[in-house]
Amino acid sequence: MKKNHFNLILLFVFTCFSASSSAQSFENAGQYMNYIGKANEKITSTYLSYLSAVGHNKSARKVDKRRQEVIKLIFDTRFDIQGMPPWKGDRTYKDTTVAFLKLLYNVFNEDYAKIMDMEEIAEQSYDAMEAYMLAQEIAGEKLSEAGDRQQNIQKIFADKYEVKLLENTSELEQKSRQASLLMNHYNKVYLIFFKAYKQEVYLLEAIAKKNIAGIEQNKNALQTIAEEGLQAMKSLKGYNNDPTLLIACREALKFYKSEADQIQFTSELILKEEAFSKMKKSFETKPASQRTQKDVDEFNKEVNEINAVVKSYNLKNNQINKERDKALNNWNNAVKSYLDTYTPVQRKG
């Protein structure tokens, strides 16, 4: 089952009022700042193309070529900006931008490489998934804090040289904000779903091993996790007032709770099979010449009873399997629709 869980990072780009200048020749501070702003805007566009691909059901590893393109562009832009002259001896805006691009480069080259590796094992456990998402959050915070510092210096620089910034929100900034809010919301819902989803895996493994103690332990854990998840869902609102994802998650949690409530019949079958196996072994080891009619009648009675229990088990298990398929299909379809509808599409520039 394909799962999407990738945070987007906000990169704020303000461009100045003046037109773009020819390389390294600036008639005024507005042209100087605009040159840097356009470079940042190109990075943001390329970066959003990468995250857009990830958001639309592609794993980070499959679109790693785009990440490498982002890294190269950041590297080239950083040295381009670094080669610019200071404006009237003032290096603050240029140097702050270079520092920001250096941090950006490190995050994409190192942090996101580690995040990509973590993606491979994230679904092995809830803790691994939580760590994977936390790593994305930390990477995002690094860039957000650096971006804030750059913006502050930009505003100070603009005020100092009387450059009027156009602070209206650009299309790229809108996409960045939308993508970040979207995935932050999705990740909260996804973690609630995944915790129950993974706990059911442990329950099914215990059933496959016919481990009565394991079934009981994991059944109780699943029931608790599902109930806690349903409680947590009460405080969440749909992104863009769209409740589709929340409804799908809630229905999945209701299924897991119902499954935990009903799964006792599995333990009953295992105990019945164990008892029948012992009885069958005892019956078969007794020579046919020594078996009484009572022995035969009791054995046949046990055969009928175990067949009836197995039949009942199959009916109940088939029903649970259908309910699981329905819940997971609803969830997967809701996720796809949710991400396809709200993840901003950014084509490669």
C-alpha positions in Angstrom: 0.0 0.0 0.0 1.6 3.3 -1.2 1.7 5.9 1.5 2.6 9.5 1.2 4.3 11.4 4.0 6.6 14.1 2.9 6.9 17.5 4.4 7.3 20.6 2.3 9.4 23.5 3.3 8.5 27.2 2.9 10.9 29.3 0.9 9.9 32.9 0.8 10.8 34.9 -2.2 10.2 38.7 -2.4 11.2 40.4 -5.6 12.0 44.1 -5.9 10.1 46.6 -8.0 12.8 47.1 -10.6 13.5 45.0 -13.7 16.1 42.4 -13.8 19.6 43.7 -14.7 22.3 42.2 -16.8 24.7 40.0 -14.9 26.8 41.8 -12.3 25.9 45.4 -13.5 23.6 47.2 -11.2 22.4 50.8 -11.5 20.6 50.9 -8.2 19.9 48.8 -5.1 16.6 47.6 -6.5 18.3 45.9 -9.4 20.8 44.5 -7.0 18.2 43.0 -4.8 16.0 41.9 -7.8 19.0 39.9 -9.2 19.2 37.9 -5.9 15.4 37.6 -5.7 15.1 36.1 -9.2 17.8 33.6 -8.4 15.9 32.5 -5.2 12.7 32.3 -7.2 14.3 29.8 -9.7 15.5 27.6 -6.8 12.0 27.7 -5.3 10.4 26.7 -8.6 12.8 23.8 -9.1 12.4 22.7 -5.5 8.6 22.8 -5.7 8.8 20.6 -8.9 10.6 18.0 -6.8 8.2 18.1 -3.9 5.3 18.2 -6.2 6.4 14.9 -7.8 6.8 13.4 -4.3 3.4 14.7 -3.2 1.7 13.1 -6.2 2.3 9.5 -5.2 6.0 9.2 -6.1 8.6 8.0 -3.7 11.5 10.4 -2.9 14.0 7.8 -4.2 12.2 7.5 -7.6 12.5 11.3 -8.2 15.9 11.7 -6.6 17.2 13.0 -10.0 15.1 16.1 -9.3 16.7 16.5 -5.9 20.1 16.4 -7.5 18.9 19.1 -9.9 17.9 21.2 -6.9 21.3 20.6 -5.3 23.2 21.6 -8.4 21.1 24.8 -8.9 21.6 25.8 -5.2 25.4 25.2 -5.6 25.6 27.2 -8.8 23.4 30.0 -7.5 25.4 30.2 -4.3 28.7 30.8 -6.1 27.0 33.3 -8.5 25.7 35.3 -5.6 29.0 35.0 -3.7 30.8 36.5 -6.8 28.6 39.6 -6.7 30.2 42.8 -5.5 28.9 44.3 -2.3 26.4 47.2 -2.7 28.3 50.3 -1.9 30.5 48.3 0.4 27.6 46.7 2.2 27.9 42.9 2.2 25.0 42.1 4.6 22.3 41.1 2.1 24.7 39.2 -0.2 26.4 37.4 2.6 23.2 36.5 4.3 21.9 35.1 1.0 25.1 33.0 0.5 24.8 31.7 4.1 21.1 30.8 3.5 22.0 29.0 0.2 24.8 27.1 2.0 22.4 25.9 4.6 19.9 25.0 1.9 22.5 23.0 0.1 23.4 21.1 3.2 19.8 20.3 4.0 19.1 19.0 0.5 22.4 17.2 0.1 22.7 15.7 3.6 19.4 15.9 5.6 17.2 14.9 2.7 19.6 12.1 1.7 19.2 10.7 5.2 15.4 11.3 5.0 15.3 9.4 1.7 17.1 6.4 3.4 14.7 6.6 6.3 11.8 6.3 3.8 13.0 2.8 3.0 12.4 1.6 6.6 9.8 4.0 7.8 7.0 1.5 7.5 8.7 -1.1 9.6 7.3 0.4 12.8 5.4 3.3 14.2 8.5 4.6 15.9 10.4 4.5 12.6 7.6 6.4 10.8 7.5 9.0 13.6 11.3 9.4 13.4 11.0 9.8 9.6 8.5 12.5 9.9 10.4 14.2 12.7 13.5 14.3 10.5 11.5 16.1 7.8 10.1 18.5 10.4 13.6 19.3 11.7 14.9 19.9 8.2 11.9 22.2 7.5 12.6 24.1 10.7 16.2 24.7 9.7 15.2 26.2 6.4 12.3 28.2 7.9 14.5 29.8 10.5 17.2 30.6 8.0 14.6 32.0 5.6 13.3 34.3 8.4 16.8 35.6 9.1 17.3 36.3 5.4 14.0 38.1 5.1 14.8 40.3 8.1 18.2 41.3 6.5 16.4 41.8 3.2 14.0 44.3 4.8 16.7 46.1 6.7 18.8 46.3 3.5 15.7 47.6 1.5 14.9 50.2 4.1 18.5 51.4 4.2 18.6 51.9 0.4 15.0 53.0 0.0 14.0 50.0 -2.1 10.2 49.3 -2.0 9.6 45.5 -1.8 6.5 44.1 -3.4 5.2 42.1 -0.5 2.2 40.7 -2.3 2.2 37.0 -2.2 3.7 35.4 -5.4 2.4 32.3 -7.0 5.4 30.3 -5.8 5.0 31.5 -2.2 1.3 30.6 -2.3 2.2 27.1 -3.6 4.8 26.7 -0.9 2.4 27.7 1.9 -0.4 25.5 0.5 1.9 22.5 0.2 3.3 23.0 3.7 -0.1 23.3 5.3 -1.4 20.4 3.3 1.3 18.0 4.3 1.4 19.0 7.9 -2.3 18.2 8.1 -1.9 15.0 6.2 1.0 13.8 8.3 -1.0 14.3 11.5 -3.9 12.2 10.1 -1.5 9.6 8.6 0.3 9.0 11.9 -3.0 8.3 13.6 -4.0 5.8 10.8 -0.5 4.2 10.6 -0.3 3.5 14.3 -3.5 1.4 14.2 -2.6 -0.1 10.8 0.8 -1.3 12.1 -0.7 -2.7 15.3 -3.1 -4.8 13.3 -0.1 -6.2 11.4 1.3 -7.4 14.8 -2.1 -8.9 15.6 -2.3 -10.8 12.3 1.3 -12.1 12.8 0.3 -13.5 16.2 -2.8 -15.2 14.6 -0.6 -16.7 11.9 1.7 -18.1 14.6 -1.4 -19.3 16.6 0.1 -17.5 19.6 -2.8 -17.1 22.0 -1.0 -14.8 24.4 0.3 -12.7 21.5 -3.2 -12.5 20.1 -4.6 -11.3 23.4 -1.9 -8.7 23.9 -2.0 -7.3 20.4 -5.8 -7.4 20.3 -6.0 -5.2 23.5 -3.3 -2.9 22.1 -5.2 -2.5 18.8 -8.4 -1.7 20.6 -6.7 1.0 22.8 -4.9 2.5 19.8 -8.1 2.6 17.7 -10.0 4.3 20.6 -7.2 6.8 21.2 -7.1 7.6 17.5 -10.8 8.2 17.3 -10.6 10.5 20.2 -7.7 12.4 18.7 -9.6 12.8 15.4 -12.3 14.8 17.2 -9.9 17.8 17.4 -8.9 17.7 13.7 -10.6 19.7 11.0 -10.5 18.9 7.3 -7.9 20.7 5.2 -9.7 23.4 3.1 -12.9 22.3 5.0 -12.7 18.9 3.1 -13.5 16.1 5.5 -12.8 13.3 3.1 -9.4 12.2 4.6 -10.7 12.5 8.1 -13.8 10.3 7.3 -11.6 7.7 5.7 -9.3 7.6 8.7 -12.2 7.5 11.1 -13.8 4.6 9.2 -10.5 2.7 9.2 -10.1 3.2 13.0 -13.7 2.0 13.5 -12.8 -1.2 11.6 -9.7 -1.8 13.7 -11.7 -1.3 16.9 -14.4 -3.7 15.6 -11.8 -6.2 14.6 -10.3 -6.2 18.0 -13.7 -6.6 19.6 -14.5 -9.6 17.4 -11.2 -11.4 17.1 -11.8 -13.6 20.1 -13.3 -16.2 17.8 -9.7 -16.8 16.4 -8.4 -17.8 19.8 -11.4 -20.0 20.4 -10.7 -21.9 17.1 -7.0 -22.3 18.0 -8.0 -23.8 21.4 -10.6 -26.0 19.8 -8.1 -27.2 17.2 -5.5 -28.0 19.9 -8.1 -30.0 21.9 -9.3 -31.9 18.8 -5.7 -32.7 17.8 -5.0 -34.3 21.2 -8.3 -36.2 21.0 -7.7 -37.3 17.4 -4.2 -38.5 18.3 -5.5 -40.5 21.3 -8.3 -42.0 19.1 -5.9 -43.0 16.3 -3.3 -44.5 18.6 -5.9 -46.8 20.0 -6.1 -50.1 18.0 -9.3 -50.3 16.0 -10.2 -53.6 17.7 -10.2 -51.9 21.1 -12.4 -48.9 20.1 -15.9 -49.0 21.4 -18.9 -47.6 19.8 -18.8 -44.8 22.4 -15.3 -44.0 21.3 -16.4 -43.8 17.7 -19.5 -41.7 18.5 -17.4 -39.2 20.6 -14.8 -38.9 17.9 -17.5 -38.3 15.2 -19.1 -35.7 17.5 -15.8 -33.9 17.9 -15.3 -34.0 14.1 -18.7 -32.4 13.5 -18.0 -29.8 16.2 -14.6 -28.8 14.8 -16.0 -28.6 11.3 -18.8 -26.4 12.6 -16.3 -24.1 14.4 -14.1 -23.9 11.3 -17.1 -23.1 9.1 -18.2 -20.3 11.5 -14.6 -19.1 11.7 -14.3 -18.9 7.9 -17.6 -16.9 7.7 -16.5 -14.4 10.3 -12.9 -14.2 9.0 -14.1 -13.6 5.4 -16.4 -10.8 6.6 -13.5 -9.2 8.5 -11.3 -9.5 5.4 -14.0 -7.8 3.3 -14.4 -5.0 5.9 -10.6 -4.5 6.0 -10.4 -4.3 2.2 -13.2 -1.8 2.2 -11.6 0.4 4.9 -8.1 0.3 3.3 -9.4 0.9 -0.2 -11.4 3.9 1.1 -8.3 5.2 2.8 -6.0 4.8 -0.2 -8.6 6.4 -2.5 -9.1 9.3 -0.1 -5.3 9.8 0.1 -4.9 9.8 -3.6 -7.8 12.1 -4.2 -6.7 14.4 -1.3 -3.1 14.8 -2.6 -4.1 15.0 -6.3 -6.6 17.7 -5.5 -4.6 19.9 -3.1 -0.9 19.3 -3.8 0.3 22.2 -5.9 1.5 21.2 -9.4 4.8 22.8 -10.2 6.3 21.8 -13.6 10.0 21.8 -14.2 11.1 25.2 -15.3 
